[in-house]
């Protein structure tokens, strides 16, 4: 009598290895759901880390040495805290002047009202100080109103909201 060896494809429980694999696969969550959960966990961990870093930064006393004309982090850039700085920060010449910081907003409002930024420069400069203040106030009240969608009227400035892109 010869001894019969067990079939390797059938386990002790009576199931084949492919059936066991299929059962195990069914118990696992779908791959997309698994990675979404992993990404969510990582984002939450990073958010906690950012909160802790922000709290640490708030406790840190900013340096007020002469390296920069504003409070800054100690030992950063030109600052050599606790020693005095070797050089001081200087604004780069040729950059846009601080008074022209709203040039882009002015251009959007002018174009929305049919004014050419070069040809109608005198009209824009005469209108804009008051108009810009009104536009910024309107934008603060209703952030969805974009500057490109604001119109200058006799009574001031009006704005409207569009779902996508500029309206021309």
Buried (B, 14 or more C-beta within 10 A) or exposed (E): EEEEEEEEEEEEEEBBEEBEEEEEEEEEEEEEEEEEEEEEEEEEEEEEEEEEEEEEEEEEEEBBBEBBEEEBEBEEEBBBBEEEBEEEBEEEEEEEEEEEEBEEBBBBBBBBBEBEEEEBEEEBEEBBEEBBEBBBEBBEEEEEBBBBBBEBEEEEBEBEEEEEEEEE
